Amino acid sequence: MAGRSKRLSTAPRRRVLRALLRASLTSTVLIVLYYKLPLTGAVDASTLVLLLLGLTVFAGVISWQVRAIEALAAAIPLFLLVFAAAYVKLAGAQPQAFSEPLSRTDALYFTITVFSTVGFGDITPRTDLARIMVMVQMLGDLVLIGLVLRVMLGAVRVGRERRAASSAGPAESSHRDDAASPSATYVAKQDGPGT
């Protein structure tokens, strides 16, 4: 009995550790890809296709991931790196698009500055295309912040439901499964397809 209860108490820790490792690995792979992919050349229809493809992959990651928090841990870096890559490509093809030439690190810095709404003003979009891309990122940032809040509030709600169900105990509820069903419903809604 004591061995089983110890295994049950370490199981959530292992899940959390695995989730953190997967999120770290995903972010690392995305950053390496960002620095290794060729992002030079003219801005043409392929640039728009690449941006749309990146955003489609971003949407796919959100809907495919098993847990919402893991999805955000993978999707936020992907979202930022897609825009950073688009800015590098644009700055390489149109040097006047930004207030200064952008290296990959400069583009990532600019993307994170826009995402965090800090806006130092050291790098600014100067052309209509650059401004439109930044506006699209800003709108995407708002959606992403909304998703983060939704996940956090949902996790708090599930935690409260579980705590209430466990504190009710068998004496107050003869149908313990019924008391836990709202959190099971929430987890099912957060899981990806086929899980």
BAFI-479365 format. One line per field, with one value per atom (N, C-alpha, C): residue in three letters; chain; atom name; x, y, z. Coordinates in pm, 1 decimal. Example, Ala and Ser with C-alpha at 12.3 -4.5 7.8 and 13.67 -1.06 7.14 Angstrom:
// BAFI-479365
type: (ala:ala:ala:ser:ser:ser) $
mol: (A:A:A:A:A:A) $
atom: (N:CA:C:N:CA:C) $
X: (1319.0:1230.0:1320.0:1285.0:1367.0:1290.0) $
Y: (-569.0:-450.0:-330.0:-225.0:-106.0:3.0) $
Z: (780.0:780.0:780.0:708.0:714.0:787.0) $
// end
This chain:
// BAFI-479365
type: (met:met:met:ala:ala:ala:gly:gly:gly:arg:arg:arg:ser:ser:ser:lys:lys:lys:arg:arg:arg:leu:leu:leu:ser:ser:ser:thr:thr:thr:ala:ala:ala:pro:pro:pro:arg:arg:arg:arg:arg:arg:arg:arg:arg:val:val:val:leu:leu:leu:arg:arg:arg:ala:ala:ala:leu:leu:leu:leu:leu:leu:arg:arg:arg:ala:ala:ala:ser:ser:ser:leu:leu:leu:thr:thr:thr:ser:ser:ser:thr:thr:thr:val:val:val:leu:leu:leu:ile:ile:ile:val:val:val:leu:leu:leu:tyr:tyr:tyr:tyr:tyr:tyr:lys:lys:lys:leu:leu:leu:pro:pro:pro:leu:leu:leu:thr:thr:thr:gly:gly:gly:ala:ala:ala:val:val:val:asp:asp:asp:ala:ala:ala:ser:ser:ser:thr:thr:thr:leu:leu:leu:val:val:val:leu:leu:leu:leu:leu:leu:leu:leu:leu:leu:leu:leu:gly:gly:gly:leu:leu:leu:thr:thr:thr:val:val:val:phe:phe:phe:ala:ala:ala:gly:gly:gly:val:val:val:ile:ile:ile:ser:ser:ser:trp:trp:trp:gln:gln:gln:val:val:val:arg:arg:arg:ala:ala:ala:ile:ile:ile:glu:glu:glu:ala:ala:ala:leu:leu:leu:ala:ala:ala:ala:ala:ala:ala:ala:ala:ile:ile:ile:pro:pro:pro:leu:leu:leu:phe:phe:phe:leu:leu:leu:leu:leu:leu:val:val:val:phe:phe:phe:ala:ala:ala:ala:ala:ala:ala:ala:ala:tyr:tyr:tyr:val:val:val:lys:lys:lys:leu:leu:leu:ala:ala:ala:gly:gly:gly:ala:ala:ala:gln:gln:gln:pro:pro:pro:gln:gln:gln:ala:ala:ala:phe:phe:phe:ser:ser:ser:glu:glu:glu:pro:pro:pro:leu:leu:leu:ser:ser:ser:arg:arg:arg:thr:thr:thr:asp:asp:asp:ala:ala:ala:leu:leu:leu:tyr:tyr:tyr:phe:phe:phe:thr:thr:thr:ile:ile:ile:thr:thr:thr:val:val:val:phe:phe:phe:ser:ser:ser:thr:thr:thr:val:val:val:gly:gly:gly:phe:phe:phe:gly:gly:gly:asp:asp:asp:ile:ile:ile:thr:thr:thr:pro:pro:pro:arg:arg:arg:thr:thr:thr:asp:asp:asp:leu:leu:leu:ala:ala:ala:arg:arg:arg:ile:ile:ile:met:met:met:val:val:val:met:met:met:val:val:val:gln:gln:gln:met:met:met:leu:leu:leu:gly:gly:gly:asp:asp:asp:leu:leu:leu:val:val:val:leu:leu:leu:ile:ile:ile:gly:gly:gly:leu:leu:leu:val:val:val:leu:leu:leu:arg:arg:arg:val:val:val:met:met:met:leu:leu:leu:gly:gly:gly:ala:ala:ala:val:val:val:arg:arg:arg:val:val:val:gly:gly:gly:arg:arg:arg:glu:glu:glu:arg:arg:arg:arg:arg:arg:ala:ala:ala:ala:ala:ala:ser:ser:ser:ser:ser:ser:ala:ala:ala:gly:gly:gly:pro:pro:pro:ala:ala:ala:glu:glu:glu:ser:ser:ser:ser:ser:ser:his:his:his:arg:arg:arg:asp:asp:asp:asp:asp:asp:ala:ala:ala:ala:ala:ala:ser:ser:ser:pro:pro:pro:ser:ser:ser:ala:ala:ala:thr:thr:thr:tyr:tyr:tyr:val:val:val:ala:ala:ala:lys:lys:lys:gln:gln:gln:asp:asp:asp:gly:gly:gly:pro:pro:pro:gly:gly:gly:thr:thr:thr) $
mol: (A:A:A:A:A:A:A:A:A:A:A:A:A:A:A:A:A:A:A:A:A:A:A:A:A:A:A:A:A:A:A:A:A:A:A:A:A:A:A:A:A:A:A:A:A:A:A:A:A:A:A:A:A:A:A:A:A:A:A:A:A:A:A:A:A:A:A:A:A:A:A:A:A:A:A:A:A:A:A:A:A:A:A:A:A:A:A:A:A:A:A:A:A:A:A:A:A:A:A:A:A:A:A:A:A:A:A:A:A:A:A:A:A:A:A:A:A:A:A:A:A:A:A:A:A:A:A:A:A:A:A:A:A:A:A:A:A:A:A:A:A:A:A:A:A:A:A:A:A:A:A:A:A:A:A:A:A:A:A:A:A:A:A:A:A:A:A:A:A:A:A:A:A:A:A:A:A:A:A:A:A:A:A:A:A:A:A:A:A:A:A:A:A:A:A:A:A:A:A:A:A:A:A:A:A:A:A:A:A:A:A:A:A:A:A:A:A:A:A:A:A:A:A:A:A:A:A:A:A:A:A:A:A:A:A:A:A:A:A:A:A:A:A:A:A:A:A:A:A:A:A:A:A:A:A:A:A:A:A:A:A:A:A:A:A:A:A:A:A:A:A:A:A:A:A:A:A:A:A:A:A:A:A:A:A:A:A:A:A:A:A:A:A:A:A:A:A:A:A:A:A:A:A:A:A:A:A:A:A:A:A:A:A:A:A:A:A:A:A:A:A:A:A:A:A:A:A:A:A:A:A:A:A:A:A:A:A:A:A:A:A:A:A:A:A:A:A:A:A:A:A:A:A:A:A:A:A:A:A:A:A:A:A:A:A:A:A:A:A:A:A:A:A:A:A:A:A:A:A:A:A:A:A:A:A:A:A:A:A:A:A:A:A:A:A:A:A:A:A:A:A:A:A:A:A:A:A:A:A:A:A:A:A:A:A:A:A:A:A:A:A:A:A:A:A:A:A:A:A:A:A:A:A:A:A:A:A:A:A:A:A:A:A:A:A:A:A:A:A:A:A:A:A:A:A:A:A:A:A:A:A:A:A:A:A:A:A:A:A:A:A:A:A:A:A:A:A:A:A:A:A:A:A:A:A:A:A:A:A:A:A:A:A:A:A:A:A:A:A:A:A:A:A:A:A:A:A:A:A:A:A:A:A:A:A:A:A:A:A:A:A:A:A:A:A:A:A:A:A:A:A:A:A:A:A:A:A:A:A:A:A:A:A:A:A:A:A:A:A:A:A:A:A:A:A:A:A:A:A:A:A:A:A:A:A:A:A:A:A:A:A:A:A:A:A:A:A:A:A:A:A:A:A:A:A) $
atom: (N:CA:C:N:CA:C:N:CA:C:N:CA:C:N:CA:C:N:CA:C:N:CA:C:N:CA:C:N:CA:C:N:CA:C:N:CA:C:N:CA:C:N:CA:C:N:CA:C:N:CA:C:N:CA:C:N:CA:C:N:CA:C:N:CA:C:N:CA:C:N:CA:C:N:CA:C:N:CA:C:N:CA:C:N:CA:C:N:CA:C:N:CA:C:N:CA:C:N:CA:C:N:CA:C:N:CA:C:N:CA:C:N:CA:C:N:CA:C:N:CA:C:N:CA:C:N:CA:C:N:CA:C:N:CA:C:N:CA:C:N:CA:C:N:CA:C:N:CA:C:N:CA:C:N:CA:C:N:CA:C:N:CA:C:N:CA:C:N:CA:C:N:CA:C:N:CA:C:N:CA:C:N:CA:C:N:CA:C:N:CA:C:N:CA:C:N:CA:C:N:CA:C:N:CA:C:N:CA:C:N:CA:C:N:CA:C:N:CA:C:N:CA:C:N:CA:C:N:CA:C:N:CA:C:N:CA:C:N:CA:C:N:CA:C:N:CA:C:N:CA:C:N:CA:C:N:CA:C:N:CA:C:N:CA:C:N:CA:C:N:CA:C:N:CA:C:N:CA:C:N:CA:C:N:CA:C:N:CA:C:N:CA:C:N:CA:C:N:CA:C:N:CA:C:N:CA:C:N:CA:C:N:CA:C:N:CA:C:N:CA:C:N:CA:C:N:CA:C:N:CA:C:N:CA:C:N:CA:C:N:CA:C:N:CA:C:N:CA:C:N:CA:C:N:CA:C:N:CA:C:N:CA:C:N:CA:C:N:CA:C:N:CA:C:N:CA:C:N:CA:C:N:CA:C:N:CA:C:N:CA:C:N:CA:C:N:CA:C:N:CA:C:N:CA:C:N:CA:C:N:CA:C:N:CA:C:N:CA:C:N:CA:C:N:CA:C:N:CA:C:N:CA:C:N:CA:C:N:CA:C:N:CA:C:N:CA:C:N:CA:C:N:CA:C:N:CA:C:N:CA:C:N:CA:C:N:CA:C:N:CA:C:N:CA:C:N:CA:C:N:CA:C:N:CA:C:N:CA:C:N:CA:C:N:CA:C:N:CA:C:N:CA:C:N:CA:C:N:CA:C:N:CA:C:N:CA:C:N:CA:C:N:CA:C:N:CA:C:N:CA:C:N:CA:C:N:CA:C:N:CA:C:N:CA:C:N:CA:C:N:CA:C:N:CA:C:N:CA:C:N:CA:C:N:CA:C:N:CA:C:N:CA:C:N:CA:C:N:CA:C:N:CA:C:N:CA:C:N:CA:C:N:CA:C:N:CA:C:N:CA:C:N:CA:C:N:CA:C:N:CA:C:N:CA:C:N:CA:C:N:CA:C:N:CA:C:N:CA:C:N:CA:C:N:CA:C:N:CA:C:N:CA:C:N:CA:C:N:CA:C:N:CA:C:N:CA:C:N:CA:C:N:CA:C:N:CA:C:N:CA:C:N:CA:C:N:CA:C:N:CA:C) $
X: (81.6:0.0:85.7:188.7:272.4:346.0:389.3:458.2:366.4:242.7:147.1:114.8:94.3:63.0:181.3:304.2:421.7:428.2:397.1:395.7:288.6:172.9:65.7:102.6:176.6:213.4:324.2:410.5:516.7:470.0:357.9:308.5:280.1:212.3:191.5:323.2:419.0:548.5:616.7:608.2:668.9:599.3:468.0:394.9:436.6:448.5:489.6:631.9:720.5:858.5:864.5:790.6:787.5:731.5:627.2:569.5:669.6:742.3:844.1:957.5:999.8:1105.2:1060.1:936.0:883.7:876.2:828.5:817.5:955.8:1052.8:1189.2:1250.7:1231.4:1284.4:1219.6:1089.7:1018.8:1071.2:1085.3:1136.5:1278.4:1361.7:1499.7:1504.2:1426.0:1422.0:1373.7:1271.6:1220.1:1324.2:1395.6:1498.2:1612.9:1655.8:1761.1:1714.7:1592.2:1539.0:1535.7:1494.8:1487.5:1623.4:1727.6:1860.8:1923.2:1874.3:1932.8:1858.5:1729.5:1653.8:1700.3:1705.4:1744.6:1630.4:1660.4:1557.6:1599.9:1680.4:1723.0:1656.4:1655.3:1596.3:1484.2:1423.1:1317.9:1190.2:1115.4:982.8:885.9:823.6:728.9:615.5:543.0:429.6:475.7:598.9:646.6:661.2:691.6:702.7:566.8:463.4:327.9:286.6:321.3:288.5:359.2:486.6:560.2:500.3:460.4:397.3:265.9:184.1:56.6:79.2:180.2:212.4:255.3:338.9:381.6:264.9:173.8:56.4:-37.7:-43.1:-123.7:-65.0:67.7:133.5:108.0:114.4:84.9:-55.9:-155.1:-293.1:-303.2:-229.8:-230.0:-170.7:-63.6:-0.9:-98.7:-169.2:-267.7:-374.6:-426.8:-536.8:-489.1:-363.9:-314.2:-265.0:-207.3:-146.4:-249.1:-201.5:-288.5:-337.3:-252.6:-288.5:-271.0:-357.5:-357.4:-228.8:-177.0:-55.9:63.2:72.4:178.6:164.3:41.3:18.3:69.5:41.7:89.5:241.1:299.8:445.7:514.8:450.1:506.2:463.8:342.0:286.8:340.0:364.9:413.0:549.3:648.6:775.3:758.1:675.0:650.7:591.9:493.1:429.6:532.8:614.4:714.6:819.7:862.8:965.1:912.7:786.0:727.4:733.2:696.6:701.9:844.9:934.0:1073.8:1131.2:1099.6:1146.9:1089.7:962.8:901.2:967.8:1002.0:1068.6:1209.5:1282.9:1416.5:1406.2:1312.3:1293.1:1258.3:1167.1:1126.8:1243.0:1314.9:1427.0:1538.9:1558.2:1660.1:1622.8:1494.8:1448.2:1423.0:1380.7:1350.9:1420.8:1544.8:1621.1:1553.4:1469.2:1400.6:1276.4:1242.8:1120.8:1124.5:1243.5:1258.5:1359.1:1359.2:1445.7:1593.9:1626.3:1765.1:1766.7:1880.5:1889.0:1864.3:1800.4:1767.7:1846.3:1921.5:1978.9:1869.4:1896.8:1797.4:1770.3:1875.9:1858.9:1782.5:1812.2:1737.5:1589.0:1559.7:1419.8:1348.7:1417.8:1358.1:1336.1:1434.0:1421.7:1301.4:1287.6:1176.1:1042.6:1036.9:914.1:873.9:969.3:939.5:902.4:965.9:931.7:787.2:746.0:606.9:513.4:549.3:464.8:443.8:550.0:541.2:484.5:455.7:402.3:494.9:625.0:721.4:743.3:770.5:785.4:891.1:1017.7:1125.9:1136.9:1105.5:1113.4:1246.0:1339.9:1468.9:1458.5:1368.0:1340.7:1193.7:1168.0:1029.1:1003.4:880.1:845.5:829.0:881.1:875.3:788.9:771.5:691.7:552.9:461.5:325.6:324.1:400.6:402.3:453.9:560.7:615.6:513.5:447.1:346.8:229.0:187.8:77.3:117.8:240.7:286.6:289.6:334.2:338.1:196.1:103.5:-35.6:-94.7:-64.7:-112.8:-54.2:75.2:134.3:66.3:39.8:-25.6:-161.7:-239.1:-369.9:-353.0:-255.5:-226.6:-181.2:-103.2:-60.1:-179.8:-278.7:-398.5:-473.0:-483.1:-548.4:-470.0:-338.7:-254.4:-265.5:-267.8:-284.1:-419.6:-522.6:-654.7:-652.7:-581.4:-570.8:-498.4:-392.2:-318.1:-409.4:-482.4:-574.9:-681.9:-734.6:-837.8:-784.4:-664.7:-604.7:-580.5:-527.6:-499.8:-628.8:-729.8:-856.3:-922.7:-911.5:-965.9:-895.2:-763.8:-688.1:-727.2:-747.5:-790.3:-927.9:-1017.6:-1153.0:-1149.7:-1070.8:-1060.9:-1002.2:-900.8:-841.1:-941.1:-1020.8:-1124.1:-1229.3:-1268.5:-1368.1:-1313.7:-1189.3:-1128.8:-1117.4:-1076.7:-1064.6:-1201.5:-1303.9:-1438.6:-1487.3:-1458.6:-1501.2:-1428.3:-1299.7:-1225.7:-1259.6:-1297.0:-1331.6:-1472.9:-1556.8:-1693.0:-1689.5:-1595.9:-1578.2:-1694.8:-1676.6:-1780.3:-1904.8:-1891.8:-2008.6:-2110.2:-2065.0:-2158.3:-2205.4:-2126.5:-2163.4:-2143.7:-2254.2:-2241.9:-2198.9:-2207.7:-2166.8:-2045.9:-1932.8:-1809.0:-1773.9:-1804.4:-1776.7:-1857.6:-1981.2:-2064.8:-2004.5:-1945.2:-1886.8:-1765.4:-1695.2:-1573.9:-1601.1:-1722.7:-1747.8:-1727.1:-1752.2:-1725.2:-1578.3:-1486.7:-1345.3:-1308.1:-1367.3:-1339.9:-1388.6:-1503.0:-1554.3:-1458.7:-1408.4:-1315.3:-1188.7:-1130.8:-1009.6:-1036.4:-1151.0:-1184.2:-1192.8:-1245.3:-1253.9:-1115.7:-1021.5:-887.6:-799.0:-832.6:-752.2:-770.6:-670.9:-675.3:-761.4:-772.6:-855.4:-801.6:-891.6:-856.8:-798.8:-807.5:-752.6:-863.2) $
Y: (-119.9:0.0:125.9:131.3:250.8:275.3:168.7:182.5:239.0:194.3:242.1:390.0:431.2:572.0:661.1:611.6:690.1:705.3:595.3:603.7:699.9:698.6:789.1:935.0:960.9:1099.6:1149.6:1061.5:1105.2:1110.1:1047.7:1048.2:1189.1:1276.5:1412.5:1488.5:1465.2:1531.8:1488.3:1359.7:1308.8:1368.4:1379.3:1439.5:1584.1:1658.1:1798.3:1807.5:1722.1:1722.7:1690.3:1588.1:1553.6:1667.8:1732.7:1845.6:1959.6:1988.6:2094.4:2057.8:1933.2:1889.3:1898.5:1855.3:1865.5:2010.9:2098.6:2240.5:2300.7:2266.1:2316.7:2266.2:2139.1:2081.0:2146.2:2165.3:2228.5:2369.6:2447.4:2584.1:2583.7:2493.3:2484.9:2450.3:2351.8:2313.0:2429.7:2500.0:2613.2:2723.9:2753.5:2859.0:2817.4:2691.9:2643.5:2652.4:2609.9:2621.0:2765.4:2853.8:2995.6:3048.2:3012.5:3062.0:2987.7:2869.5:2790.9:2804.4:2836.3:2845.1:2963.8:2947.0:3059.3:3161.8:3283.9:3388.7:3511.3:3489.7:3601.7:3590.7:3700.9:3700.7:3801.4:3803.6:3900.8:3867.6:3973.7:3955.2:3941.2:3826.8:3801.3:3716.3:3652.3:3569.9:3457.4:3407.8:3298.6:3344.9:3473.3:3525.4:3519.4:3562.8:3557.1:3412.6:3323.9:3181.7:3125.5:3161.3:3113.0:3165.8:3293.3:3349.6:3277.3:3258.0:3187.9:3042.6:2978.2:2840.3:2833.7:2927.8:2932.4:2953.6:3042.8:3066.8:2946.0:2872.9:2751.1:2644.3:2630.6:2536.5:2578.4:2708.3:2760.8:2719.5:2738.3:2699.1:2547.9:2472.3:2327.0:2281.8:2347.5:2312.9:2338.2:2450.0:2482.0:2373.9:2331.4:2234.8:2091.3:2061.3:1924.9:1886.3:1979.0:1946.5:1885.6:1793.6:1722.5:1813.4:1890.0:1977.9:2121.9:2206.5:2346.5:2418.4:2391.3:2459.9:2417.9:2289.9:2244.0:2307.1:2320.9:2382.5:2525.4:2599.1:2736.8:2742.6:2649.3:2647.1:2622.4:2549.8:2526.8:2635.6:2683.0:2775.1:2917.3:2964.4:3102.2:3121.1:3035.2:3053.0:3040.3:2946.1:2930.5:3058.5:3114.1:3237.9:3350.1:3368.2:3474.5:3451.8:3327.9:3299.2:3311.3:3281.7:3301.1:3448.1:3535.3:3678.3:3728.8:3680.2:3721.4:3682.5:3562.2:3517.8:3606.4:3641.3:3729.1:3866.5:3918.2:4048.5:4042.8:3933.8:3918.1:3916.3:3839.6:3827.7:3963.4:4034.4:4165.5:4264.8:4269.4:4362.9:4332.3:4204.0:4167.6:4209.6:4201.0:4235.5:4384.6:4449.1:4592.8:4660.5:4701.7:4759.7:4880.5:4952.2:5069.4:5030.9:4902.0:4858.9:4889.4:4887.4:4915.8:5028.3:5085.5:5199.8:5164.7:5036.9:4991.0:4850.6:4807.3:4669.7:4570.6:4459.6:4360.8:4231.5:4193.8:4058.8:3967.4:3840.8:3748.8:3784.3:3816.5:3852.2:3983.2:4079.9:4206.5:4182.3:4096.0:4067.4:3996.9:3904.5:3835.5:3933.9:4019.9:4124.4:4214.8:4257.4:4343.6:4271.3:4144.9:4066.7:4053.1:4024.4:4010.2:4145.0:4251.6:4386.1:4420.3:4387.4:4411.6:4323.1:4195.4:4101.4:4147.4:4194.0:4233.6:4373.8:4439.2:4576.1:4677.8:4648.3:4742.2:4857.2:4824.9:4926.0:5029.7:4991.4:5085.4:5195.3:5165.2:5265.1:5266.7:5181.2:5178.5:5116.1:5022.2:4963.9:4991.4:5051.0:5083.2:5043.6:5002.0:4973.6:5105.3:5110.3:5234.7:5225.4:5106.7:5093.7:5040.7:5055.6:5005.8:4856.0:4780.2:4634.7:4597.2:4662.9:4634.8:4670.4:4782.5:4823.2:4726.8:4679.6:4582.9:4453.4:4406.7:4284.2:4302.4:4418.7:4445.2:4452.5:4511.0:4515.9:4375.7:4290.4:4151.6:4082.8:4107.4:4047.6:4100.3:4230.2:4287.2:4223.0:4205.0:4139.4:3994.9:3925.9:3789.6:3784.2:3884.4:3892.6:3900.4:3980.8:3993.3:3860.4:3790.0:3658.1:3562.9:3565.0:3476.2:3508.1:3634.6:3673.3:3626.2:3637.0:3586.2:3435.7:3362.5:3217.2:3182.8:3256.5:3231.5:3255.3:3365.1:3393.2:3286.1:3242.1:3138.0:3008.8:2970.4:2848.3:2862.7:2977.6:2998.4:2997.4:3067.8:3070.5:2933.2:2860.8:2724.8:2632.1:2646.0:2562.5:2593.7:2721.2:2759.3:2699.5:2708.8:2655.7:2504.7:2433.6:2288.4:2254.2:2328.1:2303.1:2322.7:2427.6:2451.7:2341.9:2296.8:2188.9:2060.7:2031.3:1909.6:1919.5:2035.9:2055.5:2042.0:2100.3:2090.6:1945.7:1873.2:1733.9:1646.8:1673.5:1590.4:1625.9:1751.7:1788.8:1744.1:1721.0:1674.5:1535.8:1453.0:1321.0:1228.4:1099.1:1000.3:1016.3:1077.8:1090.8:1187.4:1293.7:1390.9:1354.7:1279.1:1244.7:1096.1:1028.1:885.6:860.9:962.8:950.5:1039.5:995.2:1074.3:1102.8:1010.9:1033.1:1150.4:1165.5:1276.8:1410.6:1416.5:1541.6:1580.3:1482.3:1513.5:1534.7:1512.2:1518.7:1655.8:1770.3:1897.3:1914.5:1873.4:1888.3:1791.1:1672.4:1578.8:1637.0:1705.1:1769.4:1877.6:1958.6:2065.3:2007.2:1903.2:1843.3:1786.8:1724.6:1669.6:1780.0:1895.7:2006.5:2059.7:2051.0:2104.6:2005.9:1879.2:1780.4:1794.7:1749.2:1756.1:1646.4:1642.4:1540.6:1400.8:1309.7:1170.6:1133.5:1223.2:1188.8:1171.2) $
Z: (0.0:0.0:0.0:85.9:96.0:-35.1:-102.0:-230.8:-337.8:-335.4:-435.0:-413.3:-289.2:-263.8:-299.5:-279.4:-317.7:-469.3:-543.2:-689.6:-737.2:-672.9:-712.2:-686.6:-579.3:-549.7:-640.9:-691.8:-782.2:-927.2:-959.8:-1097.9:-1149.3:-1073.5:-1124.7:-1144.5:-1057.4:-1073.1:-1200.9:-1231.1:-1354.9:-1476.9:-1471.8:-1584.3:-1603.6:-1495.0:-1503.3:-1558.5:-1509.0:-1556.1:-1705.6:-1748.1:-1890.2:-1973.8:-1924.1:-1997.3:-2009.5:-1902.3:-1906.9:-2002.0:-2000.6:-2091.5:-2237.1:-2266.1:-2402.9:-2447.8:-2359.4:-2393.9:-2417.4:-2334.0:-2351.2:-2481.1:-2508.7:-2632.0:-2754.3:-2750.0:-2861.5:-2885.7:-2780.2:-2794.8:-2850.3:-2801.4:-2849.3:-2998.1:-3039.5:-3180.6:-3266.7:-3222.1:-3299.2:-3313.2:-3206.8:-3212.9:-3304.5:-3297.1:-3386.7:-3531.8:-3560.0:-3695.9:-3743.5:-3656.8:-3691.3:-3736.0:-3663.8:-3697.7:-3816.3:-3849.7:-3957.7:-4091.3:-4090.1:-4214.8:-4298.4:-4430.9:-4516.6:-4523.7:-4484.5:-4482.3:-4562.4:-4664.6:-4747.1:-4883.6:-4955.4:-5088.8:-5098.0:-5213.4:-5241.2:-5165.5:-5134.6:-5076.1:-5193.0:-5200.1:-5307.6:-5252.6:-5338.9:-5296.0:-5203.2:-5222.6:-5137.2:-4992.2:-4972.0:-4835.6:-4766.4:-4836.6:-4781.2:-4756.0:-4848.6:-4832.6:-4709.8:-4691.4:-4574.4:-4444.3:-4443.1:-4323.4:-4294.9:-4397.8:-4378.2:-4337.5:-4395.5:-4357.4:-4210.9:-4169.1:-4029.0:-3935.0:-3972.9:-3888.7:-3888.4:-3999.7:-4004.5:-3912.8:-3915.9:-3824.7:-3680.8:-3654.9:-3520.8:-3477.0:-3564.0:-3531.2:-3511.0:-3592.4:-3578.1:-3446.0:-3403.4:-3275.0:-3161.8:-3168.5:-3064.2:-3057.2:-3171.3:-3169.2:-3150.6:-3183.4:-3175.6:-3037.4:-2964.5:-2836.0:-2740.8:-2657.7:-2565.5:-2453.1:-2397.9:-2286.8:-2329.6:-2281.9:-2322.7:-2282.4:-2164.7:-2120.1:-2205.2:-2237.4:-2326.4:-2464.0:-2509.5:-2640.1:-2640.7:-2535.8:-2527.7:-2517.3:-2443.4:-2428.5:-2561.4:-2650.4:-2783.6:-2881.4:-2868.4:-2967.3:-2954.5:-2834.3:-2817.6:-2884.4:-2858.4:-2931.3:-3082.6:-3126.8:-3270.4:-3328.8:-3263.4:-3308.8:-3321.0:-3218.0:-3218.4:-3327.1:-3344.6:-3443.6:-3587.0:-3608.3:-3742.0:-3780.3:-3689.3:-3719.8:-3729.7:-3644.4:-3653.6:-3790.3:-3836.0:-3967.9:-4078.8:-4067.5:-4167.8:-4168.2:-4051.4:-4043.5:-4102.1:-4077.7:-4135.2:-4287.0:-4336.3:-4481.6:-4541.9:-4480.1:-4529.7:-4524.0:-4413.6:-4398.5:-4498.2:-4530.1:-4628.8:-4769.1:-4800.9:-4935.4:-4951.4:-4844.4:-4848.3:-4731.1:-4749.0:-4637.2:-4571.7:-4645.8:-4590.1:-4508.9:-4499.8:-4431.5:-4281.6:-4223.3:-4080.3:-4061.9:-3944.7:-3917.3:-3916.7:-3915.1:-3920.7:-3979.2:-4031.0:-4082.1:-3967.6:-4000.8:-3897.9:-3918.6:-3817.3:-3813.3:-3758.2:-3750.9:-3692.8:-3547.3:-3474.6:-3333.6:-3320.2:-3407.6:-3406.1:-3432.5:-3529.3:-3563.3:-3448.1:-3383.5:-3268.7:-3154.0:-3131.4:-3029.1:-3059.4:-3183.7:-3222.8:-3202.5:-3242.7:-3228.1:-3081.9:-2996.2:-2853.2:-2792.4:-2839.7:-2792.4:-2827.6:-2948.6:-2989.6:-2907.8:-2892.0:-2817.3:-2673.7:-2611.8:-2470.9:-2453.0:-2559.8:-2564.7:-2500.0:-2495.8:-2439.0:-2536.5:-2662.6:-2765.9:-2736.0:-2732.5:-2703.0:-2807.8:-2931.1:-3036.9:-3108.9:-3070.2:-3139.2:-3277.5:-3295.5:-3426.8:-3456.5:-3570.6:-3607.2:-3751.5:-3781.7:-3921.4:-3997.1:-4120.0:-4196.7:-4321.5:-4376.8:-4499.1:-4463.4:-4558.2:-4534.4:-4509.0:-4588.5:-4570.4:-4431.6:-4387.4:-4254.0:-4146.4:-4162.3:-4062.7:-4060.4:-4177.6:-4182.6:-4112.0:-4137.5:-4070.6:-3919.1:-3872.4:-3728.2:-3672.1:-3746.5:-3699.1:-3688.1:-3786.7:-3780.2:-3657.0:-3631.4:-3510.9:-3385.4:-3379.5:-3260.5:-3235.8:-3341.8:-3326.5:-3282.2:-3340.4:-3296.9:-3151.6:-3110.4:-2970.2:-2876.6:-2913.6:-2829.6:-2818.9:-2931.1:-2929.1:-2839.5:-2852.9:-2772.8:-2624.1:-2588.7:-2448.1:-2396.2:-2478.7:-2440.7:-2417.3:-2502.9:-2484.4:-2354.2:-2325.8:-2200.9:-2080.6:-2082.2:-1971.5:-1960.1:-2073.4:-2072.5:-2010.7:-2048.7:-1994.3:-1844.6:-1803.7:-1660.8:-1578.8:-1624.3:-1550.4:-1549.7:-1660.8:-1666.2:-1569.0:-1558.2:-1464.4:-1320.3:-1290.1:-1155.1:-1126.3:-1223.2:-1204.6:-1181.9:-1261.6:-1246.0:-1109.7:-1066.9:-935.4:-823.7:-834.3:-731.9:-731.8:-851.9:-860.1:-798.5:-827.4:-771.1:-620.3:-571.5:-427.3:-360.6:-422.9:-365.8:-367.9:-475.7:-485.4:-383.8:-361.6:-266.6:-122.4:-96.4:40.8:76.6:-25.0:1.2:64.5:18.9:79.0:50.2:78.8:49.9:137.3:255.2:342.0:282.7:215.9:161.7:22.8:-50.9:-187.4:-207.8:-230.9:-256.4:-400.7:-484.0:-624.6:-648.1:-601.1:-611.2:-757.3:-846.5:-989.1:-1042.7:-993.2:-1038.4:-996.5:-879.2:-830.4:-913.2:-968.5:-1044.6:-1192.5:-1239.3:-1382.7:-1445.7:-1379.1:-1446.9:-1483.0:-1396.4:-1430.6:-1541.4:-1542.3:-1650.7:-1782.5:-1779.6:-1900.1:-1946.1:-1854.7:-1891.7:-1952.8:-1890.6:-1943.3:-2081.3:-2101.3:-2232.0:-2335.8:-2299.2:-2393.9:-2427.5:-2335.2:-2355.9:-2432.3:-2431.3:-2500.8:-2650.8:-2722.2:-2866.9:-2923.7:-3055.1:-3120.7:-3094.5:-3072.7:-3055.9:-2921.9:-2823.5:-2691.3:-2592.0) $
// end
